[in-house]
Amino acid sequence: MERLDRGGAAAAGGAAMLYGTSYVATGIALRSLTPLGVAATRGALGALLLAVVILFPVAGGLRLQRLTSGALGRLAVLAVLGGPAFIIAMNLAVAASGATITAFVAGLYAVLAALFGVPLLRERLNAVTIVSLGVALLGTALLGELDLEGRAMGGIGIGLVAAVLFGLFLVLSRRWSSAYSLPGQLVGVGTLGLTAVTGAILIPLLGDAGIAHPLSGEAALAIAWLALAPGALAAVLVVIGMRRLPAGRAAAFLLLNPPTAAVGGWLLLGERLSALQLLGAALVLGAIAAGSGALRRG
């Protein structure tokens, strides 16, 4: 049995917990900003922080090599998947369904990453992963309380799209980050910077005000947290984790994501799940645990 890379495990687990807080912080930020406004602000501040780290002399031996056209193309793909595509979809899902439900639905990227790892990384297909995906989809329907026409179900649908996008981002990060010399800091600047640019373009194009209500102190703190922790720091940690661990094994540590969001949603947003939704959340969490390999020994 392959020995666990503890550094990679710590990076993947840390990223998962930070991403878990992003759903709650997004819910708070949405009290003042629109989904596009949150995405643009988070992206701009997070990219600026990472750019400073890269350029700062103490940034510890980070040597950016001249990127080939192939590396630049792959960086662009990662930036789209992990940046504006995922972040804007996640923000829209939180606005429609709430932080807790979105975290469990978008958290399916842990199962999807294990599934995508089969064709993209030539990892072994496990029948448990297929069954887990079906169970997770059933749990997702229960989270929406089987109301297929309700507003929450629309948010759940967007959350599923976000899960697919981020699952692809995770697997392609593992495939390309080492092979094309794409460090986590650079990928992070790409994802966050492109998010900021996309938001800045879409806000006037769509007639979105960006700010829904006067900016409150708690919303400003939430934006700062989104930029620093789930933005800049997690963007680096997730690439490190995916680089050092097999996709399925790295995805297992992402189990920490939904519970972190659920606790935060309960404490800070007052979100409560019904009995049916709790059953759905348990099914999703169990499916993620089984499908991503968290229940395997070694």
Number of C-alpha atoms within 10 A of each C-alpha: 5 5 6 13 12 12 13 23 24 17 21 30 24 23 27 27 22 25 28 29 26 29 31 29 26 27 24 22 26 25 18 21 25 21 28 29 25 27 32 28 23 29 32 21 21 30 27 18 17 27 18 11 16 19 11 11 10 9 11 9 8 15 10 13 9 9 13 11 9 10 17 14 12 19 23 16 17 25 24 21 21 26 31 24 19 26 27 22 25 30 30 24 31 26 19 20 24 22 30 28 32 33 31 32 30 29 31 32 27 30 32 27 29 31 26 22 24 16 10 14 16 9 15 12 14 14 9 13 22 17 13 23 21 13 20 26 18 17 27 29 21 22 31 23 17 16 13 13 9 14 13 23 22 18 25 30 21 24 30 24 20 28 27 21 24 26 29 21 24 28 28 25 28 24 18 17 22 14 11 16 16 21 19 23 23 21 24 31 26 25 29 32 25 23 30 25 16 20 26 18 13 15 17 11 9 9 8 15 13 21 16 14 12 10 14 14 11 14 21 15 14 23 26 18 20 30 27 21 19 25 30 28 22 26 28 22 25 27 28 25 30 26 25 20 19 20 31 26 23 31 33 26 26 28 26 20 26 29 19 21 26 26 17 21 25 15 12 13 17 9 16 14 15 12 12 16 20 16 16 26 28 16 22 29 25 19 28 31 22 19 31 32 23 19 12 11 6 8
